[in-house]
């Protein structure tokens, strides 16, 4: 991001590639980099929010990946 006015802390994506393969992607800021962006109470809050998000999104990501791997699903 060029203007540094916003940043992606966590993302969940459901993607389909040119070959019709469906995958999920879960990504986010590494915990070790959090203190470069946030300080004090903001750091504590953001870590707590990201932990909550990860607790919800990681099982979904894992479940979908297992299902997609089992199906070896191509949509075309």
N, C-alpha and C positions, 0 to 999 in steps of 0.2 A: 504494500500500500504506500503510495507516494506521499500523501499529505499527513500521515500519522495521526489523523483525527479519530480513527476508529480501527479496530483490529478484530480478527476472528479468534475467539477464545476456544470455541469448540464447534465442530461441524459433524453432521451426519448426512450422508448422501446415499441415495439409491440410484445407481447409474446403469445405463445400457450402452455397450460399445458398438462400433460399426458392425461387428460380427453377430450382434444380437445377444451377447453374453451379459447377464445381469449380475452386478456386484454391489456390495455395500462398502462404504468408506466411513471410518470414524477417525477424526483427527482433531488435534487441538494443540494449544501452547504447552510445551513441556513444563512440568512443575519447577524445574531448576531455573527456568527463565521468568517465572512469575515475579520474582523479586526485582527483576530489571524494569518491570512495567508498573508494579504496584508496591506501595509501602504501607506499613502500619495496619490500621483497621481495614483499609481497602484490600490489602493483601490477604488478610484473614477471611474477609467476606468473599473475595473472588475464589480463593482455594475451597471454601465451603460450597459455593455455588457449583464450581466445576466438579467437585466430588459427588454432589447430588446428581448432576447431569450424567457423569460417567456411570454412576450406580444404575441409572435408568437406561442409558443408551448402550452400554457394553453388552448386557444380556440380549437386547434386541438385535444388535449387530451380529453377535455370535450365533443366535438362533437363525437369522436370515442366511448367514453365510453357510451354515450347516445344511439348511434346506436347499439352497442353491447348488451347493456342491453335490448333494445327493441327487438332485434332479439333472444336474449338468445341463441346465435349461438354456436353450437358444430360442429367441422369440421370433425369428424369421422363418 
